[in-house]
């Protein structure tokens, strides 16, 4: 997969490009990133991490942050140079080549199948908090609400995201502040409950917990709707990732340092919070933390889902009519409706969506590693913009950083493989094969007409 795209340094955008509203500022992007990062992962996977590595789960979160940053830095560097109208699809055209849109589409489509998981997680915690209820109905209501919210435009969505993300941060910080004094510090570091499966267990847990910290790169699709994406997306993504990684490490200390390991392993944070928080505090943590974590991730991801699909339609990989924006709200309402049906379907078909989500992660990690390898060309492709970038660095330093990021991404792929069975690996290989075949056949048909879908100035 070589870079087959000739970069147009003037970036003469096709006049038929999607006319998105460009209203998102730094804080809007920051809270979108925070909301997406703090999803259901930290609530569920912290307990699983404790089961694998004991109290050293706090170190595993730091290790997970390293893997996440390694995959995110190249995206931040790219976003500091250009505005991407088509999100990850534009990235694919630039760094893999125009003929590989079908490969990107296959991985992207399955990677978004996990949206239902966040709605189900919200329903699970909601029914646990109120003492019962119909989880399927609650999940369906939340899916409907957030798709309707995103229909009315990115500005409307971002205001709701800001409120929910602030509430979410307050709830998690309160959990941490109240819990840290109760930790058994005298016996925390070392002993039987520390690194229970050695360095191998710590590494495997770090890879698992990357799922809890990914999210900053989800800002990339919002480049088309940002006021100043070259500055705000890299800063918002980097600051939110490092901040949340520190918060999660502290939460890991609380989760593993108060009760015996066997009582918290494989348990949710709700079980742990119920042990040391008062009832009002517990309800605040569940409502503001658990519920808002699932809600902000669902809301933020729904807003970004249609953006690459619109450009895929524009270029001929998908039907052009599906990429039409609403004349008033400037939203891809047809793709929103399609994904609304896709997100709702598992509720009524009894599909184990968490298993489906786990099976599609490997392909996404492989694609990310391929992107990073080819993104070493950024300074050569955009020399003037690179000189103005807030992350500009000497070329030797840049080369080292990119190779470190690529190696880190490869380790992430390796870690995902070690956590997967042969069925999962085979499924991902099959999906990638289908994507490659579709790319070659459909591109050769002459129905694909790739266009320049990036801008060099904000």
Buried (B, 14 or more C-beta within 10 A) or exposed (E): BEBEBEBEEEBEBEEEBBEBBBBBEBEBBBBBBBBBBBBBBBBBBBBBBBBBBBBBBBBBBBBBBBBBBBBBBBBBBBBBBBBBBBBBBBBBBBBBBBBBBBBBBBBBBBBBBBBBBBBBBBBBBBBBBEEEEEBBEBBBBBBBBBBEBBBBBBBBBBEBBBEBBBBBBBBBBBBBEBBBEEBEEEEBBEEEBBBBBEEEBBBBBBBBBBBBBBBBBBBBBBBBBBBBBBBBBBBBBBBBBBBBBEBBBBBBBBBBBBBEBEEBBEBBBBBBBBEBBEEEBBBBBBBBBBBBBBBBBBBBBBBBBBBBBBBBBBBBBBEBEBBBBBEEBBBBBBBBBBBBEBBBEBBEEEEEBBEBBBBBBBBBBBBBBBBBBBBBBBBEBBEEBBEEBEBBBEEEEBEEBBEBBBEBBBBBBEBBBEBBEEEBBEBBEEBBEBBBEBBBEBBEEEEBEBBBBBBBEB
